[in-house]
């Protein structure tokens, strides 16, 4: 099956899809009408962020909103498994890069993590982060928008970890990530530049997290989740046959 996005069509996001009609509004409408100069009769792709995507024709263009008519539904290309990444907060530009890349790879949940050794007390800029994630979804062909949690500490992470059937913590000296047993609902925790403290790793391990190694070399805090998520996606795809 061909899972590739409709490459030649510009993609937009809308959460107002009903009775065969789509309403583009706000920044998405502005982008379509003012920047890309879409006009009545043009065909575009629209996704709802919850896993659905449609090919649609613009039937009415407006400054505030435009109306589209659905032509056909696009098959789902989201992965049939769930990967959540709990990433320690890191410097702005590196955090932004992490958000973009982890979205492109297909992760379904992003959990900002407050850790002992984090040098950066990044202020949560939820709307800016959401914008980076949405843009990465539009560009990469994602149909689901990864959910973004408010920042939590290690105790908070342990508190929600029961929702996952595989819990991993990336820490040097662990079992190789390519060998560890997996399920289809995975949570992986990644430490800050200074790494997790001994106490943090201990707490996580006591709560059922398995320590995993990400190869022979020490990866930067933002590289580690990209490497880990890529390996997990490929392993789960091989296992499920796609
Ligand atoms: N000196 C720190 C330490 O020893 O933990 C290095 C931290 S590393 C720059 C940032 C985070 O990325 C780590 O806390 C870990 O979660 C992850 N990481 C990077 N390379 C890794 C590796 N080879 N194995 C396991 N985790 C790794």
Boltz pocket constraint, residues with backbone or C-beta under 6 A from the ligand:
constraints:
  - pocket:
      binder: B
      contacts: [[A, 169], [A, 170], [A, 171], [A, 172], [A, 173], [A, 189], [A, 190], [A, 191], [A, 192], [A, 193], [A, 194], [A, 195], [A, 196], [A, 212], [A, 213], [A, 214], [A, 215], [A, 216], [A, 217], [A, 218], [A, 219], [A, 220], [A, 221], [A, 224]]
      max_distance: 6.0
